[in-house]
Amino acid sequence: MLKIIGVRFKSIGKVYYFDPHGLDIKMNDKVIVETARGVECGEVVLCGREIDETQFSNPIKQVIRIATPEDFAVIEKNKAKEKDAFKICEEKIKHHKLKMNLIDVECTFDNSKLLFYFTAEGRIDFRELVKDLAAVFRTRIELRQIGVRDEAKMLGGLGICGRQFCCSQFLGEFQPVSIKMAKEQSLSLNPTKISGTCGRLMCCLKYEQENYEELLKTTPKVGAIVKTADGRGVVEEANIITGKLRIKLDKTDAVVTLDKSEVEVLKDAVIKLNKNEIKALKSLEDK
């Protein structure tokens, strides 16, 4: 068994695991570690855990040290450098007339790399921009094109619910969300109703999906043929949460409201997206 700690490099981001190397590390401590991007400073969000070392395909790297006052001074200096780099990069983008929006700049702890995050509608030839930035900062430059979801996560804001974006508040990683989820939850397929500020499907559609999937196993769907005390009928409307069904009877064309426990399913229906719905809403699933 190997003792590990979990380190996060952004306030809301993926957790990476390291070997504490015998150091007395506590929660919320800042530690200096080596990553694929170079030497970085991160916050401890998990400690005192033991795992089977064979679970990891690559060796767990050791913590270099607990951050010192000198390290914190370097971090503050890097933050100032990031602000300057942001302004300079925006000026260079205008100079080269590139159709891209700069979102954020990150400087690695050891100053070995500057990362520029941007959004753009298509592919951008930024080779000349990289040359200019490298000449100014004399360090390795990396430009990363991100999607609108990542942009929302970086910038933050308030959703239509009035609360802070889930992605910038507590979601470490984005979960796949689909139009089918919205349809299975009987939501309006109006893009303005089911999409977030980023213009993509709301992440919260994922939260209750498992419960809806379980309820759908026992709830007749719209179009299902059922047997009632008054004869056969077709389900015209189904409330998945309450289990109430509006059924049109075959014999009398009368519409009755019954609980799902009061009917027998003869032939259930399938929830499907039609071609027009797929065509109109497919872009909401894009990253």
Secondary structure as UniProt FT lines:
FT   STRAND          2..8
FT   STRAND          15..19
FT   TURN            21..22
FT   TURN            27..28
FT   STRAND          30..35
FT   TURN            36..37
FT   STRAND          38..51
FT   HELIX           53..55
FT   STRAND          62..66
FT   HELIX           69..96
FT   STRAND          101..107
FT   TURN            109..110
FT   STRAND          113..119
FT   HELIX           127..137
FT   STRAND          140..145
FT   HELIX           148..155
FT   TURN            160..161
FT   HELIX           166..169
FT   HELIX           179..184
FT   TURN            185..186
FT   HELIX           191..194
FT   TURN            197..198
FT   HELIX           203..206
FT   TURN            207..208
FT   HELIX           209..216
FT   TURN            217..218
FT   TURN            222..223
FT   STRAND          225..228
FT   TURN            229..230
FT   STRAND          231..238
FT   TURN            240..242
FT   STRAND          244..249
FT   TURN            250..252
FT   STRAND          255..259
FT   HELIX           260..262
FT   STRAND          264..267
FT   HELIX           275..281
FT   HELIX           282..285
//
